[in-house]
Amino acid sequence: SDQAQLRFKLNKAAGSSESYQLTVNEKGVLIEAPSSAGLFYGLQTLWQLLPPAIEAKSKVEGVNWSLPYCSIKDAPRVGWRGLMLDVARHFFTKE
């Protein structure tokens, strides 16, 4: 068929569980990851490639709904996630 496709592929050998590879070409979009977490992050990147009108609450006319051809491989740099608490922005008692 001549229509582009959006495909998701689980590939256990692709790397860490949150890693993914996003490919956009003439065939469509392929997001490949070793787990559902990686597929989720790949989908978030795809969302960022779309025009800002994707966030609109109603239909927006005159938007070019195309994606640039690209190949993106992404993985977390470290295996943990953290939270930084900036205590200087809040007022706390001595206790």
C-alpha positions in Angstrom: 0.0 0.0 0.0 1.1 3.6 -0.5 0.1 4.7 3.0 2.6 5.3 5.7 2.4 3.1 8.8 3.0 3.5 12.5 4.6 0.4 13.8 5.8 -0.7 17.3 8.3 -3.6 17.7 9.5 -5.2 20.9 13.1 -6.3 20.5 14.6 -7.7 23.7 18.1 -7.4 22.4 17.8 -3.6 21.8 19.4 -2.5 25.1 18.2 -1.2 28.5 14.5 -1.4 29.2 13.9 2.4 28.6 15.9 2.6 25.4 14.3 2.9 22.0 15.0 3.5 18.3 12.7 5.8 16.4 12.9 5.7 12.6 10.8 7.9 10.3 11.1 7.3 6.5 9.0 6.8 3.4 7.5 3.6 4.8 6.3 5.4 7.9 7.3 5.4 11.6 8.9 2.5 13.4 9.5 2.6 17.2 11.6 -0.3 18.4 12.3 -1.0 22.0 13.0 -3.9 24.4 10.0 -3.1 26.7 6.8 -1.1 26.9 8.7 1.6 28.8 11.0 2.1 25.8 8.0 2.2 23.5 6.4 4.8 25.7 9.5 7.1 25.5 9.8 6.6 21.8 6.2 7.7 21.4 6.9 10.8 23.5 9.7 11.7 21.1 7.4 11.1 18.2 4.9 13.5 19.8 7.6 16.2 20.0 8.3 15.9 16.3 4.7 16.7 15.4 3.5 20.3 14.9 2.4 22.3 18.0 -1.2 22.0 16.8 -1.2 18.4 18.1 -1.9 20.0 21.5 -5.0 21.9 20.3 -8.3 21.0 21.9 -10.1 21.3 18.5 -9.3 20.8 14.8 -6.7 23.2 13.5 -6.9 24.1 9.8 -3.9 24.6 7.5 -1.5 22.4 9.5 1.1 20.4 7.6 0.9 17.1 9.4 4.2 15.7 8.2 7.2 14.3 10.0 10.9 14.9 9.1 12.7 11.7 8.1 15.0 10.8 11.0 16.6 8.0 12.9 16.9 8.5 16.7 18.5 6.1 19.2 18.1 7.0 22.8 18.8 5.4 26.1 19.1 6.6 29.7 22.7 7.6 30.6 22.3 6.1 34.1 20.2 3.3 35.4 18.4 5.4 38.1 16.3 8.5 38.3 16.5 11.0 41.1 14.8 14.0 42.4 16.5 17.2 43.4 14.8 19.2 46.1 15.8 22.9 46.0 15.3 23.9 49.7 16.4 27.5 49.0 13.1 28.2 47.2 11.0 27.2 50.2 11.0 28.5 53.8 11.4 25.8 56.5 11.8 26.2 60.2 15.0 25.2 61.9 13.3 22.0 63.1 
